[in-house]
Amino acid sequence: MKKVNQKDDYDAIVDEILRLRDQRRQAEVDSVIKDEQMKKIRDLQDFVKSQPSTITEFDETLVSRLIAKITVFDDHFTVDFKSGITINIEA
């Protein structure tokens, strides 16, 4: 009852409750994002394991699963993989 009679303390408690709710919501969103990323990683690992160890010809499926984009410059090109790795290749 003391806290109810002291409006400042009550407002601080309400603010803290709201802040903690926001943190919980954000943690739930982060958890869902992490779970989706882990699923993508497991799917990619399974796909890579199913591929032959020696690649002798162009495999469009493999390229589309691994590479996000290729940027061509005058003197080199850059390969951006979906994993976040970027490789520069000199011409």
N, C-alpha and C positions, 0 to 999 in steps of 0.2 A: 504494500500500500504506500510505503514511503516513496517508491520510485514513481508511482502514478501522480503523487502530489508534487513532485519536482519535475516539471515539464522538460527542462534541459536534459536531465538524465534519461527520461523516457525517449526523447528524440534521438539521443545517442544510441540507445539500445535498438530502436527501430532502424536507424541508419546501419548499424552493425548487422542486424538481421538481413536487411536488404542486400548489403554488400556480400554477405556469406551466401545468400541465394544466388546472386550473380556469379560468384565464384563456383558454386556447385554446377550451375548451368554450363558455364564455360568448361569446367572439367569434364562434364558429360559430352559436350561437343568435341573436345580434344580427344576423348577416349574413342568416340565413334570414328573420327578422322584417323587416329592411330590404327584402329582395327582395320579400316579400309586399306590403309597403306600396307599393313602387314599382310593382308590377303593378296594384294597386288604383288608383293615381294614373293610370297609363297607360290603364287601362280606362275610368276616369271621363273623362279627356281625350278619348278616342275617342268616348265616348257624347255628350259635350257638343258636339264638333265635328259630329256627325251630326244634331244638332237644328237646326231652322230658327232663323234669327236673331231673328225676331219670334214671340212666343208670344201667340196670340189666345184660347186657351181652356185650361182646366185640363188638365194632363197628369199623370195619376197615376204613370206610370212615371218621369217626370222628378223628381217630388216624392220618390218613394221612393228614388231613386238619390242625391239631393242632401241631403235633410233627415233628420237623426237624430231630432229631436223638436221639438215646439212646446209651450211652456208658457204658459198663459193666466192672467193676473192681472187684478185689478179695473180697473187703470188702464193696463195695457200687456200686451204678450205678447212672449215671447222665442223666437227661432228658432235652434236649434242645428243647424248643418250638419255633415255627416259629415266635412268637412275640418277641423273643430275651431273654425271661426269661429262666433261667437255675435252675433246682432243683436237689439237691443231696439227694439221698435216701440211708440211711444206711441199710445194710443187717442184 
